[in-house]
Amino acid sequence: MNTEEFLNITSSSIVLLIIEALALFIILKLIRKFLPLLPKKEKFRKLLRKHTQIFEIIAWVLFLIHVINKLNNKHLVTQIIIISLLAAAILYFLWFYFRDYINGLIFRTNYNIYLDDYITVNNVSGRVKSFKNKYIELESKNGDIFYVNYSNLMKGVISRRADTEQSSVFSFSIKIFSENYSVNKISEIKKYLLTFPSVSTNKAPVIKVANNTDKHIELNISFVSLDEERNDIVMEAVRDKFNEV
């Protein structure tokens, strides 16, 4: 067999394998979408949805064996390229399936989040109801249940807060000179308040004008307190920094 014939045969084999790979990919996509809809019982549907990815991994492993047999007598470089690509695809599917288990272990080891804690992640807020192998279960104030995968938890920003039903609103007032009153001043006071751990970040502090004269303005400040014993400390600190009269 001359070089040209060999290249033609090898090229044909690669094209055929690519077509077979695309066909397998489409078939697996259809199976993932429609197979769980076949059983009448929801229990079996959930089981199929849960284990469809394992079936996909097995299918790609079998296809890899098929590729190895197909190229057994062909060029070594071609074998290495095809096998490497398929091995990479199989590793990706393995990571895709097991990533939530791995991220779950990392999350529970490195984050001090416990049952009944109230957290916000990716704009979803709720009480931690349970830790599953692949996701965390959150219950909102309205009783809605959210399932957040650990992989999404690790990508998002998590904030931990106390239950606002067990917290209280604390109010006090300060006075500033009228010429110093501005939007920037209000923003500065709010930012300073949020530096205290006992001030809830779930609901922003509220600052309103309580009294306005030519010389000074009295501001009423209120915030959701997570620790009532520290309210006086927060108040004194704010007054020391911003009170001008």
Secondary structure, DSSP 4 states (H G I P E B T S, - for coil): --HHHHHHHHHHHHHHHHHHHHHHHHHHHHHHHHGGGS-SSHHHHHHHHHHHHHHHHHHHHHHHHHHHHHTTTS-HHHHHHHHHHHHHHHHHHHHHHHHHHHHHHHHHHH----TT-EEEETTEEEEEEEE-SSEEEEE-TTS-EEEEEHHHHHHS-EEEE--GGG-EEEEEEEEEEGGG--HHHHHHHHHHHTTSTTB-SSS--EEEEEEE-SSEEEEEEEEEES-GGGHHHHHHHHHHHH---
